[in-house]
Amino acid sequence: MSPAFGAMEVEHYSKGVLLEPFVHQVGGHSCVLRFNDTTICKPLIQREHQFYETLPTEMRKFTPQYEGVVSVSFEEDEDGNLCLIAYPLNGDHENLENLDNSDCEPKSKLLRWTNKKAMLLENEKIPKEWVWQHRKEEKMKSHKLEEEFEWLKKSEVLYYTVEKKGNVSSQFKHHNPWSMKCHQQQLQRMKENGKHRNQYKFILLENLTSRYEVPCVLDLKMGTRQHGDDASEEKKANQIRKCQQSTSAVIGVRVCGMQVYQAGTGQLMFMNKYHGRKLSVQGFKEALYQFFHNGKYLRRELFESVIKKLTELKSVLEKQESYRFYSSSLLIIYDGKERQEVAVDSDPEDLEDLSEESSDESAGAYAYKPTATTVDVRMIDFAHTTCKYYGEDSVVHEGQDTGYVFGLQNLIDIIKEIRDESSE
């Protein structure tokens, strides 16, 4: 059984899982949804599905874990609000990806996940008044989000102040405007197609942010070329123009989205892809610096781990024959939660691991001691990926994806520059 289904009873899942926006999506245009705490899902694109099913072993540590396929339908309540519901394909939980979902009928019972516990919204068990009140509250939130979307269209970099009440992690999940924008667009597309279709296949993938309390996420569009081999002339010209007008053509990488917690001000900073396209090479470097800075100090302890993983990924991709990762992105993720402070006059053993920054960035009698920090580096979005193993492709490339590798090397060099300049 796939790990995605281990956290729930099969009986409950057969009644449907209410999908919610995945609030840590910072880039892209495809809607990503939260399936449960550790799993997300996104519309199935055959080429991307094929990539995950034929993924080389050495690349698996640099991609999200693939967890199967579900059937997704949408239901509309009396107020016109749409809900996306995931169901198993024909009830088979062992081999979901090989089954057709054409005869999967929507069920009336929904499963909503709250604090890792499943709560069944059944009319016979929960009063209708509660259900309608809940939907009314959701609709009010929706109107508020629509106002924020109008703001988003005019603002490419947003600073969103976290409320004083509650802890940071509990509030962090409510505020990413880009994820909500993609979610609303997906609902609209499905509503428009509703007369012809109400069943969609979605793939299940590992939620890369689930291990972090306050995920800071950087989405980088990699490579010097973004259009796939099957792109129309119009699409090809559009993608070439975007590359030429951004850092993609010069260094093979550009910012596609960013989410950073600013501990100094208690704000969340969001940068979208439109701003990323306008950056010069120096602006790209400054954006990277901003990603590793929490508003109080530079997270220097992250550099070596990021550089090591990027270098390892580069080595792996240099060995991949004929793969081309057109329009693919690279995620860098770390926890924005502040590190613990330790008094300078503490026991010497407690201060052994103090970083170099303790001498110049400590305040008063305190210095920062890095806690165990994990940084994740993963490739995502393979809708335009190709290789010689895809038999139906008319174009077969030879050798490594030089545009992607070029971008990785420049990314490594720029992060090293930031590291070295900050230690001077």
C-alpha angles and dihedrals in degrees: 000000000000115000089240090068098041091082094061140046114259089228091058094044091055087065093058139266118243106230120217132194114279097235098199095063104120102171146015128063102248115098115250117198135195112243096174138325095294103027137065130184136207136181111290114248111187096225093050091046089052090050093056092046094051098034114148111247094237091057097052095088088058098051134058114269111261112231107178141268133296135188113242125197132171129229128196123215127213091273093054095254114147126222125192114219127192121213133177117259104259089331094286108136098175100062107018098154095060097055132089119235100198094114097041105122120204114254123220095227118084130198117217120191117218124168091344092301124111118232117190114218099212120159092221093055104035122046115252089232089064092050094049092046089051091050091047090055091048090051091052089052089050092056090050090051091051089058090050090051090058087053090047092056089060097038123062094177118041132187111201117191115225114228118250097236120081128014124298097250094054092053097037093076095062104058115058104117097190094059091049090049092054091046093052092048091051091051091050092051092050092047091052090051093043095104091060104029140018102166124079132172117231128185121229118227138176115273100236093194097054095095093056126082095206107014118210107198132191118189114198124188104221133210139032092263127051107175121092124232090255095052119128118246089255093050091045093051091047093051093045089052092051091051094047093049094049139048090273093088094044104041104006096245138076137178112264097173143335139199120187133169113225106211092185095063102018090241135132116227120208125187119185133207094261091063090043091057091056096054122112119217089267090047089051089053091049090050090053090050089051091051091057094043119083096196092265105053142349114267093232093163088071098060101079093048093048093047092048093051094045090050091050091049090050090053091050094049092048087064096050109105117216097349116140118186099197114182091000120146135217121218125207112190134180138157116269093199109123120257121247120266121228126194113249091229091055123120110302091238089060091056101046093102099045109141123234090259091070091081097054107024103041119109122221113321094344135092132184118253113191115237120216102295126192123197122193125208115188139163116228140174112049102173091124099034117128139180139162091269091068097088097193095058114109093203120060117189127207129221129359129333095263094183092057093043089048090054092048093052092050090047090053092048093050093049089050089052091053090048094049095044092049093053095053 
